[in-house]
Amino acid sequence: MSIQKPRGQIQRIGVEQKGRPYGGVLLYESVDIAEVGLVNHQTERKETEHERKRRQTRFS
């Protein structure tokens, strides 16, 4: 949870900057969801790969 709080703030700032020049509430929300989903997907994928490697090393 502590990691999610700062992450959300950083994402919000980036989305706000992107949404401001665009001038669209819908776009702003869309970008937020897209950005969050991308970051979440990447983080989960990286964690899984790391865990997998660790597991293999342990098994070996």
DSSP file (Angstrom, degrees, kcal/mol; ACC not computed):
  #  RESIDUE AA STRUCTURE BP1 BP2  ACC     N-H-->O    O-->H-N    N-H-->O    O-->H-N    TCO  KAPPA ALPHA  PHI   PSI    X-CA   Y-CA   Z-CA
    1    1 A M     >        0   0    0      0, 0.0     4,-2.0     0, 0.0     0, 0.0   0.000 360.0 360.0 360.0 -39.8    0.0    0.0    0.0
    2    2 A S  T  4  +     0   0    0      1,-0.2     5,-0.2     2,-0.2     0, 0.0   0.863 360.0  48.2 -64.0 -32.5    2.8    2.4    0.8
    3    3 A I  T  > S+     0   0    0      1,-0.2     4,-1.8     2,-0.2    -1,-0.2   0.868 108.3  54.4 -74.0 -35.2    4.3    1.8   -2.7
    4    4 A Q  H  > S+     0   0    0      1,-0.2     4,-2.7     2,-0.2     5,-0.2   0.879 101.4  59.8 -67.2 -36.3    0.9    2.3   -4.3
    5    5 A K  H  X S+     0   0    0     -4,-2.0     4,-1.9     1,-0.2    -1,-0.2   0.963 110.7  37.4 -60.0 -55.6    0.4    5.8   -2.7
    6    6 A P  H  > S+     0   0    0      0, 0.0     4,-2.5     0, 0.0    -1,-0.2   0.880 115.4  55.6 -64.4 -35.6    3.6    7.4   -4.1
    7    7 A R  H  X S+     0   0    0     -4,-1.8     4,-2.7     1,-0.2    -2,-0.2   0.929 106.9  49.8 -62.0 -43.9    3.1    5.6   -7.4
    8    8 A G  H  X S+     0   0    0     -4,-2.7     4,-3.0     1,-0.2    -1,-0.2   0.905 109.8  51.5 -61.6 -40.9   -0.4    7.0   -7.7
    9    9 A Q  H  X S+     0   0    0     -4,-1.9     4,-2.5     2,-0.2    -1,-0.2   0.942 110.7  47.3 -62.3 -46.3    0.9   10.5   -7.0
   10   10 A I  H  X S+     0   0    0     -4,-2.5     4,-2.2     1,-0.2    -1,-0.2   0.933 114.2  47.3 -61.4 -45.0    3.5   10.3   -9.7
   11   11 A Q  H  X S+     0   0    0     -4,-2.7     4,-3.0     1,-0.2     5,-0.2   0.924 110.0  53.3 -62.4 -43.1    1.0    9.0  -12.2
   12   12 A R  H  X S+     0   0    0     -4,-3.0     4,-3.2     1,-0.2     5,-0.2   0.922 108.2  49.9 -59.5 -44.2   -1.5   11.7  -11.3
   13   13 A I  H  X S+     0   0    0     -4,-2.5     4,-2.5     1,-0.2    -1,-0.2   0.942 113.0  46.3 -60.9 -46.9    1.1   14.4  -11.9
   14   14 A G  H  X S+     0   0    0     -4,-2.2     4,-2.1     1,-0.2    -2,-0.2   0.916 114.7  46.9 -62.7 -42.7    2.0   13.0  -15.3
   15   15 A V  H  X S+     0   0    0     -4,-3.0     4,-3.5     2,-0.2     5,-0.3   0.918 110.4  53.1 -66.1 -41.2   -1.6   12.5  -16.3
   16   16 A E  H  X S+     0   0    0     -4,-3.2     4,-2.7    -5,-0.2    -2,-0.2   0.938 109.4  48.3 -60.1 -45.5   -2.5   16.0  -15.2
   17   17 A Q  H  < S+     0   0    0     -4,-2.5    -1,-0.2     1,-0.2    -2,-0.2   0.914 115.8  44.4 -61.4 -40.9    0.3   17.5  -17.3
   18   18 A K  H  X S+     0   0    0     -4,-2.1     4,-1.2    -5,-0.2    -2,-0.2   0.922 115.9  46.5 -69.2 -42.7   -0.8   15.5  -20.3
   19   19 A G  H  X>S+     0   0    0     -4,-3.5     4,-2.7     1,-0.2     5,-0.7   0.839 102.7  64.7 -71.0 -32.6   -4.5   16.2  -19.8
   20   20 A R  H  <5S+     0   0    0     -4,-2.7    -1,-0.2    -5,-0.3    -2,-0.2   0.960 106.0  40.2 -59.0 -55.6   -4.1   20.0  -19.2
   21   21 A P  H  45S+     0   0    0      0, 0.0    -1,-0.2     0, 0.0    -2,-0.2   0.871 115.4  53.4 -62.9 -34.4   -2.8   20.9  -22.7
   22   22 A Y  H  <5S-     0   0    0     -4,-1.2    -2,-0.2    -5,-0.2    -3,-0.1   0.899  94.3-151.0 -67.2 -38.7   -5.3   18.5  -24.3
   23   23 A G  T  <5 +     0   0    0     -4,-2.7     2,-0.3     1,-0.2    -3,-0.1   0.979  48.6 122.9  68.5  55.6   -8.2   20.1  -22.4
   24   24 A G     >< -     0   0    0     -5,-0.7     4,-2.3     1,-0.1    -1,-0.2  -0.910  48.7-161.2-151.8 122.5  -10.5   17.1  -22.2
   25   25 A V  H  > S+     0   0    0     -2,-0.3     4,-2.4     2,-0.2     5,-0.2   0.932  98.6  48.4 -67.5 -43.8  -12.0   15.5  -19.1
   26   26 A L  H  > S+     0   0    0      1,-0.2     4,-2.9     2,-0.2    -1,-0.2   0.941 112.8  47.7 -62.3 -46.5  -12.7   12.2  -20.9
   27   27 A L  H  > S+     0   0    0      1,-0.2     4,-3.3     2,-0.2     5,-0.3   0.921 109.2  54.6 -60.7 -42.5   -9.2   12.0  -22.4
   28   28 A Y  H  X S+     0   0    0     -4,-2.3     4,-2.2     1,-0.2    -1,-0.2   0.934 111.6  43.8 -57.6 -46.7   -7.7   12.8  -19.0
   29   29 A E  H  X S+     0   0    0     -4,-2.4     4,-2.5     2,-0.2    -1,-0.2   0.926 113.6  51.5 -65.4 -42.4   -9.6    9.9  -17.4
   30   30 A S  H  X S+     0   0    0     -4,-2.9     4,-2.9     1,-0.2     5,-0.2   0.935 110.4  48.1 -59.6 -46.9   -8.8    7.6  -20.4
   31   31 A V  H  X S+     0   0    0     -4,-3.3     4,-3.3     1,-0.2     5,-0.3   0.912 109.9  53.4 -61.4 -41.6   -5.1    8.4  -20.1
   32   32 A D  H  X S+     0   0    0     -4,-2.2     4,-2.7    -5,-0.3     5,-0.2   0.948 112.5  43.1 -58.8 -49.5   -5.1    7.8  -16.4
   33   33 A I  H  X S+     0   0    0     -4,-2.5     4,-3.0     2,-0.2     5,-0.2   0.938 116.2  48.0 -63.3 -46.2   -6.6    4.3  -16.8
   34   34 A A  H  X S+     0   0    0     -4,-2.9     4,-2.6    -5,-0.2    -2,-0.2   0.935 113.9  46.6 -61.1 -46.2   -4.3    3.5  -19.7
   35   35 A E  H  X S+     0   0    0     -4,-3.3     4,-2.7    -5,-0.2     5,-0.2   0.938 114.0  47.6 -62.8 -45.9   -1.2    4.6  -17.9
   36   36 A V  H  X S+     0   0    0     -4,-2.7     4,-3.1    -5,-0.3     5,-0.2   0.938 112.5  49.5 -61.4 -45.7   -2.2    2.8  -14.7
   37   37 A G  H  X S+     0   0    0     -4,-3.0     4,-2.9    -5,-0.2    -1,-0.2   0.923 111.9  48.3 -60.9 -43.4   -3.0   -0.4  -16.6
   38   38 A L  H  X S+     0   0    0     -4,-2.6     4,-2.7    -5,-0.2     5,-0.2   0.951 114.5  44.7 -62.1 -48.3    0.3   -0.3  -18.5
   39   39 A V  H  X S+     0   0    0     -4,-2.7     4,-2.8     1,-0.2     5,-0.2   0.927 114.3  49.6 -63.0 -43.7    2.4    0.4  -15.3
   40   40 A N  H  X S+     0   0    0     -4,-3.1     4,-2.8    -5,-0.2     5,-0.2   0.935 111.7  48.6 -60.8 -45.7    0.5   -2.3  -13.4
   41   41 A H  H  X S+     0   0    0     -4,-2.9     4,-2.6    -5,-0.2    -2,-0.2   0.937 113.2  47.0 -61.0 -47.0    1.0   -4.9  -16.2
   42   42 A Q  H  X S+     0   0    0     -4,-2.7     4,-2.8    -5,-0.2     5,-0.2   0.936 113.0  48.6 -61.4 -46.4    4.7   -4.1  -16.5
   43   43 A T  H  X S+     0   0    0     -4,-2.8     4,-2.7     1,-0.2     5,-0.2   0.939 113.0  47.3 -61.1 -46.5    5.2   -4.3  -12.7
   44   44 A E  H  X S+     0   0    0     -4,-2.8     4,-2.5    -5,-0.2    -1,-0.2   0.921 113.0  49.1 -62.6 -42.0    3.3   -7.6  -12.5
   45   45 A R  H  X S+     0   0    0     -4,-2.6     4,-2.5    -5,-0.2    -1,-0.2   0.934 112.5  47.4 -63.9 -45.4    5.2   -9.1  -15.4
   46   46 A K  H  X S+     0   0    0     -4,-2.8     4,-2.7     1,-0.2    -1,-0.2   0.924 112.5  49.4 -63.0 -43.7    8.6   -8.1  -14.0
   47   47 A E  H  X S+     0   0    0     -4,-2.7     4,-2.9    -5,-0.2     5,-0.2   0.924 110.9  49.9 -62.3 -43.5    7.8   -9.4  -10.6
   48   48 A T  H  X S+     0   0    0     -4,-2.5     4,-2.8    -5,-0.2    -1,-0.2   0.937 111.6  48.1 -62.2 -45.3    6.6  -12.7  -12.0
   49   49 A E  H  X S+     0   0    0     -4,-2.5     4,-2.6     1,-0.2    -1,-0.2   0.932 112.7  48.6 -61.3 -44.3    9.8  -13.1  -14.0
   50   50 A H  H  X S+     0   0    0     -4,-2.7     4,-2.5     1,-0.2    -1,-0.2   0.931 112.8  47.4 -61.6 -45.0   12.0  -12.2  -11.1
   51   51 A E  H  X S+     0   0    0     -4,-2.9     4,-2.8     1,-0.2    -1,-0.2   0.908 110.8  52.4 -63.3 -40.6   10.1  -14.7   -8.8
   52   52 A R  H  X S+     0   0    0     -4,-2.8     4,-2.7    -5,-0.2    -2,-0.2   0.938 110.4  47.1 -61.3 -46.6   10.4  -17.4  -11.5
   53   53 A K  H  X S+     0   0    0     -4,-2.6     4,-2.7     1,-0.2     5,-0.2   0.930 112.5  50.0 -60.6 -44.9   14.1  -16.9  -11.8
   54   54 A R  H  X S+     0   0    0     -4,-2.5     4,-2.4     1,-0.2    -1,-0.2   0.916 110.7  49.7 -61.8 -42.1   14.5  -17.0   -8.1
   55   55 A R  H  X S+     0   0    0     -4,-2.8     4,-2.8     2,-0.2    -1,-0.2   0.930 110.8  49.4 -63.0 -45.0   12.5  -20.2   -7.9
   56   56 A Q  H  X S+     0   0    0     -4,-2.7     4,-2.9     1,-0.2    -2,-0.2   0.935 111.0  49.6 -61.0 -45.4   14.5  -21.8  -10.6
   57   57 A T  H  < S+     0   0    0     -4,-2.7    -1,-0.2     1,-0.2    -2,-0.2   0.907 111.7  49.0 -60.3 -41.2   17.8  -20.9   -8.8
   58   58 A R  H  < S+     0   0    0     -4,-2.4    -1,-0.2    -5,-0.2    -2,-0.2   0.928 111.9  48.4 -65.2 -43.3   16.5  -22.3   -5.6
   59   59 A F  H  <        0   0    0     -4,-2.8    -2,-0.2     1,-0.3    -1,-0.2   0.923 360.0 360.0 -63.5 -42.8   15.4  -25.5   -7.2
   60   60 A S     <        0   0    0     -4,-2.9    -1,-0.3    -5,-0.2    -2,-0.2   0.523 360.0 360.0 -63.5 360.0   18.7  -25.9   -8.9
